[in-house]
Amino acid sequence: MSGKGKEGFVSFVSSGPGDPELLTLKALDRLGKADVVLFDDLSSGPILARARAGADLVGVGKRAGRASPRQDHVSRLLVDYARTGARVVRLKSGDCGLFGRLEEEILACRAAGIGYEIVPGVTSAMAAAAAAGIPLTRRLTARRVQFVTGHDVTGALPEDLNLAALADPAATTVVFMGKRTFAELAHRLMAAGLAGETPALLAESVSTPAEKLVRGTLATMAALIAREAADGPALILLGPLAETT
């Protein structure tokens, strides 16, 4: 934790994948004391019901394909609210340190001399594995876990992916935000040597009433996504543990 300053304080709080029962005790405490909550779209709904009555709730969510606030605007809001002496909660879905642009907002706080803390939480990858009734690791056949984003800042599949690592058949690979680019990713992974029969699991809206799990293979998952996926946040899990049970 960075020391609390005179100009308010920012708590970067992880809201988990959506089920309020997966909030940590520390997350609940910070929400219950907040003067202002800046929240992502995926952290809204029942999660926000845990915020202090009277707290200002400010939506700053970013969703693919939708108009959303610029990152510099979000960072400026954090600093401006904290400078009023407010206890600010920046509520991010999943664990705020995974693909949540946390570093940019930390740097803004540091530059402004604003104290902050990071409250970790349940990642959607862990929640998806739990929902599917599987672990993320297995002795001998799945000894490594790797997380990767399915798109870059333009929305396209990143060009600099380490395909040799991602094509490791003894790893559990979790692709975040990859529904739109998975067909291309699957093609690249098979070209890099990962078998088309590699088990794959699409996990959408994990831990919410709209939760959906779709099992397939690396070769079939793109077609399954096109046919069965809805509009919710999703990840794709690849590896031996994603096999049909």
PyRosetta script that sets phi, psi and omega in degrees:
from pyrosetta import init, pose_from_sequence

init()
pose = pose_from_sequence("MSGKGKEGFVSFVSSGPGDPELLTLKALDRLGKADVVLFDDLSSGPILARARAGADLVGVGKRAGRASPRQDHVSRLLVDYARTGARVVRLKSGDCGLFGRLEEEILACRAAGIGYEIVPGVTSAMAAAAAAGIPLTRRLTARRVQFVTGHDVTGALPEDLNLAALADPAATTVVFMGKRTFAELAHRLMAAGLAGETPALLAESVSTPAEKLVRGTLATMAALIAREAADGPALILLGPLAETT")
pose.set_psi(1, 135.7)
pose.set_omega(1, 171.7)
pose.set_phi(2, -81.1)
pose.set_psi(2, 144.9)
pose.set_omega(2, -176.0)
pose.set_phi(3, -60.4)
pose.set_psi(3, 141.1)
pose.set_omega(3, -178.8)
pose.set_phi(4, -72.0)
pose.set_psi(4, 130.4)
pose.set_omega(4, -177.1)
pose.set_phi(5, -98.7)
pose.set_psi(5, -175.5)
pose.set_omega(5, -178.1)
pose.set_phi(6, -80.7)
pose.set_psi(6, -14.4)
pose.set_omega(6, -173.1)
pose.set_phi(7, -104.7)
pose.set_psi(7, 40.8)
pose.set_omega(7, -179.3)
pose.set_phi(8, 87.1)
pose.set_psi(8, -173.7)
pose.set_omega(8, -172.3)
pose.set_phi(9, -155.2)
pose.set_psi(9, 144.2)
pose.set_omega(9, -179.7)
pose.set_phi(10, -115.7)
pose.set_psi(10, 127.5)
pose.set_omega(10, 172.8)
pose.set_phi(11, -108.9)
pose.set_psi(11, 116.3)
pose.set_omega(11, 173.9)
pose.set_phi(12, -84.9)
pose.set_psi(12, 106.1)
pose.set_omega(12, -170.2)
pose.set_phi(13, -108.8)
pose.set_psi(13, 129.7)
pose.set_omega(13, 176.8)
pose.set_phi(14, -86.0)
pose.set_psi(14, 124.5)
pose.set_omega(14, -176.9)
pose.set_phi(15, -92.5)
pose.set_psi(15, -3.1)
pose.set_omega(15, -176.3)
pose.set_phi(16, 75.8)
pose.set_psi(16, -171.0)
pose.set_omega(16, -173.5)
pose.set_phi(17, -80.4)
pose.set_psi(17, -7.6)
pose.set_omega(17, 177.5)
pose.set_phi(18, 144.3)
pose.set_psi(18, -31.4)
pose.set_omega(18, 178.8)
pose.set_phi(19, -76.4)
pose.set_psi(19, 118.5)
pose.set_omega(19, -178.5)
pose.set_phi(20, -61.9)
pose.set_psi(20, -21.3)
pose.set_omega(20, 177.6)
pose.set_phi(21, -70.0)
pose.set_psi(21, -13.0)
pose.set_omega(21, 177.9)
pose.set_phi(22, -92.6)
pose.set_psi(22, 1.0)
pose.set_omega(22, 172.6)
pose.set_phi(23, -66.2)
pose.set_psi(23, 143.9)
pose.set_omega(23, 175.7)
pose.set_phi(24, -79.0)
pose.set_psi(24, 163.0)
pose.set_omega(24, 177.0)
pose.set_phi(25, -61.2)
pose.set_psi(25, -37.2)
pose.set_omega(25, 179.1)
pose.set_phi(26, -67.0)
pose.set_psi(26, -39.6)
pose.set_omega(26, 177.6)
pose.set_phi(27, -61.6)
pose.set_psi(27, -43.8)
pose.set_omega(27, 178.1)
pose.set_phi(28, -61.6)
pose.set_psi(28, -41.0)
pose.set_omega(28, 179.4)
pose.set_phi(29, -62.0)
pose.set_psi(29, -45.6)
pose.set_omega(29, -177.8)
pose.set_phi(30, -67.8)
pose.set_psi(30, -38.2)
pose.set_omega(30, 176.6)
pose.set_phi(31, -64.2)
pose.set_psi(31, -37.9)
pose.set_omega(31, -178.8)
pose.set_phi(32, -72.0)
pose.set_psi(32, -14.4)
pose.set_omega(32, -179.7)
pose.set_phi(33, -110.6)
pose.set_psi(33, -3.5)
pose.set_omega(33, -171.4)
pose.set_phi(34, -71.5)
pose.set_psi(34, 142.2)
pose.set_omega(34, 169.4)
pose.set_phi(35, -87.3)
pose.set_psi(35, -33.2)
pose.set_omega(35, -178.6)
pose.set_phi(36, -138.1)
pose.set_psi(36, 137.4)
pose.set_omega(36, 174.4)
pose.set_phi(37, -123.2)
pose.set_psi(37, 115.9)
pose.set_omega(37, 173.2)
pose.set_phi(38, -97.5)
pose.set_psi(38, 114.1)
pose.set_omega(38, -169.3)
pose.set_phi(39, -121.6)
pose.set_psi(39, 150.4)
pose.set_omega(39, 171.9)
pose.set_phi(40, -80.9)
pose.set_psi(40, 159.1)
pose.set_omega(40, 177.4)
pose.set_phi(41, -54.4)
pose.set_psi(41, -40.9)
pose.set_omega(41, -174.5)
pose.set_phi(42, -76.3)
pose.set_psi(42, -5.9)
pose.set_omega(42, 178.3)
pose.set_phi(43, -106.6)
pose.set_psi(43, 12.5)
pose.set_omega(43, -177.1)
pose.set_phi(44, -88.5)
pose.set_psi(44, -160.4)
pose.set_omega(44, 179.1)
pose.set_phi(45, 68.0)
pose.set_psi(45, -134.5)
pose.set_omega(45, -174.1)
pose.set_phi(46, -63.2)
pose.set_psi(46, -23.0)
pose.set_omega(46, 178.0)
pose.set_phi(47, -63.4)
pose.set_psi(47, -43.7)
pose.set_omega(47, -177.2)
pose.set_phi(48, -66.6)
pose.set_psi(48, -20.9)
pose.set_omega(48, 178.0)
pose.set_phi(49, -64.3)
pose.set_psi(49, -15.2)
pose.set_omega(49, 179.1)
pose.set_phi(50, -88.0)
pose.set_psi(50, -3.5)
pose.set_omega(50, 179.0)
pose.set_phi(51, -73.5)
pose.set_psi(51, 157.1)
pose.set_omega(51, 179.2)
pose.set_phi(52, -60.9)
pose.set_psi(52, 136.0)
pose.set_omega(52, 175.1)
pose.set_phi(53, -59.4)
pose.set_psi(53, 128.6)
pose.set_omega(53, -178.5)
pose.set_phi(54, 96.7)
pose.set_psi(54, -10.0)
pose.set_omega(54, 178.0)
pose.set_phi(55, -68.1)
pose.set_psi(55, 145.5)
pose.set_omega(55, 174.1)
pose.set_phi(56, -76.4)
pose.set_psi(56, 127.1)
pose.set_omega(56, 179.9)
pose.set_phi(57, -109.3)
pose.set_psi(57, 118.8)
pose.set_omega(57, -172.8)
pose.set_phi(58, -123.6)
pose.set_psi(58, 115.5)
pose.set_omega(58, 178.8)
pose.set_phi(59, -79.2)
pose.set_psi(59, 126.5)
pose.set_omega(59, 178.8)
pose.set_phi(60, -133.5)
pose.set_psi(60, 29.8)
pose.set_omega(60, -172.6)
pose.set_phi(61, -69.9)
pose.set_psi(61, 153.3)
pose.set_omega(61, 176.0)
pose.set_phi(62, -121.7)
pose.set_psi(62, 125.4)
pose.set_omega(62, 177.3)
pose.set_phi(63, -131.2)
pose.set_psi(63, 139.0)
pose.set_omega(63, -179.2)
pose.set_phi(64, -58.5)
pose.set_psi(64, 133.6)
pose.set_omega(64, 176.6)
pose.set_phi(65, 79.3)
pose.set_psi(65, 6.1)
pose.set_omega(65, -178.7)
pose.set_phi(66, -126.0)
pose.set_psi(66, 152.5)
pose.set_omega(66, 175.6)
pose.set_phi(67, -63.6)
pose.set_psi(67, 135.6)
pose.set_omega(67, -177.7)
pose.set_phi(68, -151.4)
pose.set_psi(68, 159.6)
pose.set_omega(68, -178.4)
pose.set_phi(69, -63.9)
pose.set_psi(69, 146.2)
pose.set_omega(69, 174.3)
pose.set_phi(70, -69.1)
pose.set_psi(70, 149.8)
pose.set_omega(70, -177.9)
pose.set_phi(71, -61.7)
pose.set_psi(71, -38.0)
pose.set_omega(71, 179.9)
pose.set_phi(72, -65.9)
pose.set_psi(72, -30.1)
pose.set_omega(72, 176.6)
pose.set_phi(73, -67.9)
pose.set_psi(73, -42.8)
pose.set_omega(73, 179.2)
pose.set_phi(74, -62.9)
pose.set_psi(74, -45.3)
pose.set_omega(74, 179.8)
pose.set_phi(75, -62.1)
pose.set_psi(75, -39.2)
pose.set_omega(75, 179.4)
pose.set_phi(76, -66.5)
pose.set_psi(76, -39.0)
pose.set_omega(76, 176.8)
pose.set_phi(77, -59.4)
pose.set_psi(77, -44.8)
pose.set_omega(77, 179.0)
pose.set_phi(78, -55.0)
pose.set_psi(78, -49.7)
pose.set_omega(78, -177.3)
pose.set_phi(79, -66.5)
pose.set_psi(79, -43.8)
pose.set_omega(79, -177.9)
pose.set_phi(80, -62.3)
pose.set_psi(80, -44.1)
pose.set_omega(80, 178.2)
pose.set_phi(81, -64.7)
pose.set_psi(81, -43.3)
pose.set_omega(81, -178.5)
pose.set_phi(82, -63.9)
pose.set_psi(82, -33.5)
pose.set_omega(82, -179.3)
pose.set_phi(83, -69.0)
pose.set_psi(83, -14.0)
pose.set_omega(83, 174.2)
pose.set_phi(84, -82.8)
pose.set_psi(84, -2.1)
pose.set_omega(84, -177.1)
pose.set_phi(85, 91.7)
pose.set_psi(85, 8.2)
pose.set_omega(85, -176.1)
pose.set_phi(86, -76.3)
pose.set_psi(86, 151.0)
pose.set_omega(86, 167.8)
pose.set_phi(87, -87.3)
pose.set_psi(87, 109.1)
pose.set_omega(87, -172.9)
pose.set_phi(88, -104.4)
pose.set_psi(88, 131.1)
pose.set_omega(88, 170.8)
pose.set_phi(89, -107.8)
pose.set_psi(89, 123.3)
pose.set_omega(89, 171.1)
pose.set_phi(90, -99.5)
pose.set_psi(90, 104.8)
pose.set_omega(90, -172.3)
pose.set_phi(91, -94.3)
pose.set_psi(91, 118.7)
pose.set_omega(91, -177.5)
pose.set_phi(92, -122.1)
pose.set_psi(92, 142.9)
pose.set_omega(92, -177.3)
pose.set_phi(93, -71.3)
pose.set_psi(93, 158.4)
pose.set_omega(93, -178.9)
pose.set_phi(94, 61.3)
pose.set_psi(94, -138.3)
pose.set_omega(94, 169.9)
pose.set_phi(95, -97.7)
pose.set_psi(95, 128.4)
pose.set_omega(95, -171.0)
pose.set_phi(96, -65.3)
pose.set_psi(96, -14.7)
pose.set_omega(96, 179.8)
pose.set_phi(97, -87.6)
pose.set_psi(97, -0.6)
pose.set_omega(97, -179.2)
pose.set_phi(98, -112.0)
pose.set_psi(98, 110.6)
pose.set_omega(98, 174.6)
pose.set_phi(99, 52.6)
pose.set_psi(99, 36.6)
pose.set_omega(99, -178.0)
pose.set_phi(100, -117.9)
pose.set_psi(100, 13.9)
pose.set_omega(100, -179.7)
pose.set_phi(101, 56.2)
pose.set_psi(101, 34.2)
pose.set_omega(101, -178.9)
pose.set_phi(102, -65.6)
pose.set_psi(102, -39.2)
pose.set_omega(102, -173.1)
pose.set_phi(103, -61.7)
pose.set_psi(103, -40.5)
pose.set_omega(103, -179.7)
pose.set_phi(104, -60.3)
pose.set_psi(104, -38.7)
pose.set_omega(104, -177.5)
pose.set_phi(105, -75.9)
pose.set_psi(105, -34.3)
pose.set_omega(105, 173.6)
pose.set_phi(106, -62.0)
pose.set_psi(106, -45.6)
pose.set_omega(106, -178.7)
pose.set_phi(107, -62.3)
pose.set_psi(107, -36.1)
pose.set_omega(107, 177.3)
pose.set_phi(108, -64.7)
pose.set_psi(108, -40.6)
pose.set_omega(108, 177.8)
pose.set_phi(109, -65.4)
pose.set_psi(109, -43.4)
pose.set_omega(109, 179.5)
pose.set_phi(110, -61.6)
pose.set_psi(110, -44.8)
pose.set_omega(110, -178.0)
pose.set_phi(111, -62.8)
pose.set_psi(111, -30.7)
pose.set_omega(111, -179.2)
pose.set_phi(112, -92.4)
pose.set_psi(112, -0.4)
pose.set_omega(112, -179.3)
pose.set_phi(113, 72.4)
pose.set_psi(113, 26.2)
pose.set_omega(113, -179.0)
pose.set_phi(114, -92.9)
pose.set_psi(114, 130.5)
pose.set_omega(114, 177.3)
pose.set_phi(115, -72.1)
pose.set_psi(115, 150.7)
pose.set_omega(115, -178.4)
pose.set_phi(116, -153.2)
pose.set_psi(116, 165.4)
pose.set_omega(116, 172.8)
pose.set_phi(117, -143.2)
pose.set_psi(117, 160.9)
pose.set_omega(117, 177.1)
pose.set_phi(118, -118.3)
pose.set_psi(118, 124.8)
pose.set_omega(118, 179.0)
pose.set_phi(119, -106.9)
pose.set_psi(119, 105.9)
pose.set_omega(119, -176.8)
pose.set_phi(120, -70.4)
pose.set_psi(120, 166.0)
pose.set_omega(120, -178.7)
pose.set_phi(121, -154.7)
pose.set_psi(121, -170.4)
pose.set_omega(121, -178.2)
pose.set_phi(122, -79.4)
pose.set_psi(122, 124.7)
pose.set_omega(122, 176.9)
pose.set_phi(123, -78.7)
pose.set_psi(123, 153.9)
pose.set_omega(123, 177.5)
pose.set_phi(124, -65.1)
pose.set_psi(124, -27.0)
pose.set_omega(124, 177.8)
pose.set_phi(125, -64.0)
pose.set_psi(125, -44.4)
pose.set_omega(125, 179.3)
pose.set_phi(126, -68.0)
pose.set_psi(126, -39.7)
pose.set_omega(126, 179.3)
pose.set_phi(127, -66.6)
pose.set_psi(127, -36.3)
pose.set_omega(127, 178.8)
pose.set_phi(128, -66.3)
pose.set_psi(128, -43.9)
pose.set_omega(128, 178.1)
pose.set_phi(129, -61.9)
pose.set_psi(129, -41.6)
pose.set_omega(129, 178.8)
pose.set_phi(130, -62.8)
pose.set_psi(130, -42.9)
pose.set_omega(130, 179.9)
pose.set_phi(131, -63.6)
pose.set_psi(131, -34.0)
pose.set_omega(131, -179.9)
pose.set_phi(132, -83.1)
pose.set_psi(132, -6.6)
pose.set_omega(132, 179.2)
pose.set_phi(133, 73.7)
pose.set_psi(133, 33.1)
pose.set_omega(133, -178.7)
pose.set_phi(134, -132.4)
pose.set_psi(134, 157.1)
pose.set_omega(134, 169.9)
pose.set_phi(135, -85.2)
pose.set_psi(135, 173.4)
pose.set_omega(135, 175.1)
pose.set_phi(136, -95.1)
pose.set_psi(136, -13.3)
pose.set_omega(136, -180.0)
pose.set_phi(137, -131.7)
pose.set_psi(137, 157.1)
pose.set_omega(137, 175.8)
pose.set_phi(138, -150.0)
pose.set_psi(138, 136.9)
pose.set_omega(138, 178.0)
pose.set_phi(139, -57.1)
pose.set_psi(139, 137.8)
pose.set_omega(139, 174.8)
pose.set_phi(140, 76.9)
pose.set_psi(140, -44.9)
pose.set_omega(140, -172.6)
pose.set_phi(141, -106.9)
pose.set_psi(141, -11.8)
pose.set_omega(141, 178.2)
pose.set_phi(142, -150.2)
pose.set_psi(142, 69.7)
pose.set_omega(142, -172.8)
pose.set_phi(143, -93.9)
pose.set_psi(143, 1.6)
pose.set_omega(143, -176.8)
pose.set_phi(144, -139.6)
pose.set_psi(144, 141.6)
pose.set_omega(144, 177.2)
pose.set_phi(145, -120.1)
pose.set_psi(145, 135.2)
pose.set_omega(145, 178.3)
pose.set_phi(146, -136.2)
pose.set_psi(146, 136.1)
pose.set_omega(146, 178.9)
pose.set_phi(147, -108.5)
pose.set_psi(147, 137.2)
pose.set_omega(147, 179.8)
pose.set_phi(148, -144.5)
pose.set_psi(148, 146.7)
pose.set_omega(148, 175.7)
pose.set_phi(149, -85.1)
pose.set_psi(149, 143.1)
pose.set_omega(149, -179.3)
pose.set_phi(150, -88.1)
pose.set_psi(150, -3.6)
pose.set_omega(150, 177.6)
pose.set_phi(151, -148.8)
pose.set_psi(151, 156.6)
pose.set_omega(151, 177.3)
pose.set_phi(152, -98.2)
pose.set_psi(152, -165.5)
pose.set_omega(152, -175.3)
pose.set_phi(153, -66.8)
pose.set_psi(153, -18.1)
pose.set_omega(153, 178.9)
pose.set_phi(154, -91.0)
pose.set_psi(154, -7.8)
pose.set_omega(154, -176.3)
pose.set_phi(155, 93.3)
pose.set_psi(155, -5.5)
pose.set_omega(155, 179.9)
pose.set_phi(156, -90.0)
pose.set_psi(156, 163.4)
pose.set_omega(156, 174.8)
pose.set_phi(157, -63.5)
pose.set_psi(157, 130.1)
pose.set_omega(157, 179.9)
pose.set_phi(158, -56.8)
pose.set_psi(158, 140.3)
pose.set_omega(158, -178.7)
pose.set_phi(159, -81.5)
pose.set_psi(159, -20.4)
pose.set_omega(159, -172.9)
pose.set_phi(160, -102.3)
pose.set_psi(160, 27.7)
pose.set_omega(160, 178.0)
pose.set_phi(161, -63.0)
pose.set_psi(161, 143.2)
pose.set_omega(161, 175.2)
pose.set_phi(162, -84.0)
pose.set_psi(162, 86.4)
pose.set_omega(162, -173.4)
pose.set_phi(163, -66.2)
pose.set_psi(163, -31.6)
pose.set_omega(163, 178.8)
pose.set_phi(164, -62.6)
pose.set_psi(164, -41.5)
pose.set_omega(164, 178.3)
pose.set_phi(165, -70.4)
pose.set_psi(165, -42.6)
pose.set_omega(165, -177.6)
pose.set_phi(166, -68.9)
pose.set_psi(166, -23.3)
pose.set_omega(166, 180.0)
pose.set_phi(167, -90.8)
pose.set_psi(167, 12.3)
pose.set_omega(167, 178.4)
pose.set_phi(168, -69.5)
pose.set_psi(168, 115.3)
pose.set_omega(168, -177.3)
pose.set_phi(169, -72.1)
pose.set_psi(169, -11.9)
pose.set_omega(169, -179.6)
pose.set_phi(170, -100.3)
pose.set_psi(170, 15.4)
pose.set_omega(170, 179.1)
pose.set_phi(171, -114.1)
pose.set_psi(171, 152.3)
pose.set_omega(171, 166.8)
pose.set_phi(172, -94.8)
pose.set_psi(172, 117.8)
pose.set_omega(172, -177.8)
pose.set_phi(173, -110.2)
pose.set_psi(173, 128.3)
pose.set_omega(173, 179.3)
pose.set_phi(174, -115.8)
pose.set_psi(174, 119.7)
pose.set_omega(174, -179.1)
pose.set_phi(175, -101.8)
pose.set_psi(175, 112.8)
pose.set_omega(175, 177.6)
pose.set_phi(176, -86.5)
pose.set_psi(176, 144.5)
pose.set_omega(176, 173.1)
pose.set_phi(177, 51.7)
pose.set_psi(177, 46.3)
pose.set_omega(177, -173.3)
pose.set_phi(178, -117.0)
pose.set_psi(178, 10.9)
pose.set_omega(178, -177.5)
pose.set_phi(179, -60.5)
pose.set_psi(179, -44.4)
pose.set_omega(179, -174.5)
pose.set_phi(180, -72.9)
pose.set_psi(180, -25.5)
pose.set_omega(180, -174.4)
pose.set_phi(181, -110.6)
pose.set_psi(181, 5.0)
pose.set_omega(181, -171.1)
pose.set_phi(182, -66.6)
pose.set_psi(182, -34.1)
pose.set_omega(182, 180.0)
pose.set_phi(183, -57.8)
pose.set_psi(183, -45.3)
pose.set_omega(183, 179.0)
pose.set_phi(184, -67.9)
pose.set_psi(184, -41.1)
pose.set_omega(184, 179.0)
pose.set_phi(185, -62.0)
pose.set_psi(185, -44.7)
pose.set_omega(185, 179.8)
pose.set_phi(186, -59.8)
pose.set_psi(186, -42.1)
pose.set_omega(186, 178.6)
pose.set_phi(187, -60.3)
pose.set_psi(187, -44.8)
pose.set_omega(187, -179.5)
pose.set_phi(188, -66.4)
pose.set_psi(188, -40.0)
pose.set_omega(188, -179.1)
pose.set_phi(189, -66.5)
pose.set_psi(189, -40.7)
pose.set_omega(189, 178.0)
pose.set_phi(190, -67.1)
pose.set_psi(190, -36.1)
pose.set_omega(190, 175.8)
pose.set_phi(191, -65.4)
pose.set_psi(191, -28.7)
pose.set_omega(191, 178.8)
pose.set_phi(192, -84.3)
pose.set_psi(192, -1.4)
pose.set_omega(192, 173.7)
pose.set_phi(193, 111.9)
pose.set_psi(193, -3.4)
pose.set_omega(193, 178.9)
pose.set_phi(194, -78.2)
pose.set_psi(194, 128.5)
pose.set_omega(194, -174.7)
pose.set_phi(195, -62.9)
pose.set_psi(195, 139.9)
pose.set_omega(195, 177.3)
pose.set_phi(196, -62.2)
pose.set_psi(196, -22.0)
pose.set_omega(196, 179.7)
pose.set_phi(197, -82.0)
pose.set_psi(197, -0.5)
pose.set_omega(197, 179.0)
pose.set_phi(198, -56.4)
pose.set_psi(198, 126.8)
pose.set_omega(198, 179.8)
pose.set_phi(199, -58.9)
pose.set_psi(199, 144.1)
pose.set_omega(199, 179.5)
pose.set_phi(200, -138.6)
pose.set_psi(200, 146.8)
pose.set_omega(200, -179.9)
pose.set_phi(201, -134.3)
pose.set_psi(201, 122.7)
pose.set_omega(201, 170.9)
pose.set_phi(202, -92.7)
pose.set_psi(202, 124.3)
pose.set_omega(202, 178.6)
pose.set_phi(203, -120.9)
pose.set_psi(203, 114.1)
pose.set_omega(203, -174.9)
pose.set_phi(204, -119.3)
pose.set_psi(204, 139.2)
pose.set_omega(204, 178.5)
pose.set_phi(205, 51.0)
pose.set_psi(205, 46.1)
pose.set_omega(205, -174.9)
pose.set_phi(206, -60.0)
pose.set_psi(206, 137.6)
pose.set_omega(206, 175.3)
pose.set_phi(207, 72.5)
pose.set_psi(207, 10.7)
pose.set_omega(207, 177.2)
pose.set_phi(208, -114.5)
pose.set_psi(208, 168.5)
pose.set_omega(208, 177.9)
pose.set_phi(209, -59.4)
pose.set_psi(209, -21.2)
pose.set_omega(209, -179.5)
pose.set_phi(210, -92.2)
pose.set_psi(210, 10.9)
pose.set_omega(210, -177.0)
pose.set_phi(211, -54.1)
pose.set_psi(211, 137.5)
pose.set_omega(211, 178.8)
pose.set_phi(212, -143.3)
pose.set_psi(212, 130.7)
pose.set_omega(212, 177.7)
pose.set_phi(213, -119.1)
pose.set_psi(213, 128.1)
pose.set_omega(213, -179.9)
pose.set_phi(214, -128.1)
pose.set_psi(214, 122.9)
pose.set_omega(214, -178.8)
pose.set_phi(215, -102.0)
pose.set_psi(215, 144.3)
pose.set_omega(215, 177.2)
pose.set_phi(216, -165.2)
pose.set_psi(216, -146.2)
pose.set_omega(216, 177.5)
pose.set_phi(217, -131.3)
pose.set_psi(217, 170.6)
pose.set_omega(217, 177.1)
pose.set_phi(218, -55.1)
pose.set_psi(218, -41.0)
pose.set_omega(218, -176.9)
pose.set_phi(219, -73.7)
pose.set_psi(219, -28.3)
pose.set_omega(219, -175.3)
pose.set_phi(220, -101.9)
pose.set_psi(220, -12.7)
pose.set_omega(220, -170.0)
pose.set_phi(221, -65.2)
pose.set_psi(221, -37.1)
pose.set_omega(221, -179.3)
pose.set_phi(222, -59.4)
pose.set_psi(222, -42.2)
pose.set_omega(222, 178.4)
pose.set_phi(223, -67.5)
pose.set_psi(223, -36.9)
pose.set_omega(223, 177.8)
pose.set_phi(224, -65.3)
pose.set_psi(224, -39.8)
pose.set_omega(224, 177.6)
pose.set_phi(225, -62.0)
pose.set_psi(225, -46.3)
pose.set_omega(225, -178.9)
pose.set_phi(226, -62.0)
pose.set_psi(226, -33.5)
pose.set_omega(226, -175.5)
pose.set_phi(227, -88.9)
pose.set_psi(227, -34.3)
pose.set_omega(227, -167.5)
pose.set_phi(228, -118.3)
pose.set_psi(228, -17.2)
pose.set_omega(228, -176.5)
pose.set_phi(229, -71.5)
pose.set_psi(229, 145.7)
pose.set_omega(229, 175.4)
pose.set_phi(230, -100.7)
pose.set_psi(230, -151.7)
pose.set_omega(230, -175.2)
pose.set_phi(231, -101.7)
pose.set_psi(231, 7.7)
pose.set_omega(231, -176.0)
pose.set_phi(232, -81.1)
pose.set_psi(232, 166.0)
pose.set_omega(232, 175.5)
pose.set_phi(233, -64.4)
pose.set_psi(233, 143.5)
pose.set_omega(233, -174.5)
pose.set_phi(234, -148.6)
pose.set_psi(234, 161.0)
pose.set_omega(234, 169.6)
pose.set_phi(235, -138.4)
pose.set_psi(235, 161.8)
pose.set_omega(235, 177.2)
pose.set_phi(236, -121.2)
pose.set_psi(236, 126.2)
pose.set_omega(236, 179.9)
pose.set_phi(237, -104.4)
pose.set_psi(237, 126.9)
pose.set_omega(237, -179.6)
pose.set_phi(238, -117.8)
pose.set_psi(238, 143.0)
pose.set_omega(238, 175.1)
pose.set_phi(239, 136.8)
pose.set_psi(239, 174.7)
pose.set_omega(239, -175.0)
pose.set_phi(240, -60.0)
pose.set_psi(240, -26.8)
pose.set_omega(240, -177.5)
pose.set_phi(241, -78.6)
pose.set_psi(241, -11.2)
pose.set_omega(241, 179.8)
pose.set_phi(242, -86.5)
pose.set_psi(242, 5.4)
pose.set_omega(242, -176.3)
pose.set_phi(243, -63.4)
pose.set_psi(243, 154.3)
pose.set_omega(243, 179.0)
pose.set_phi(244, -63.5)
pose.set_psi(244, 135.3)
pose.set_omega(244, -179.6)
pose.set_phi(245, -116.9)
pose.dump_pdb("model.pdb")
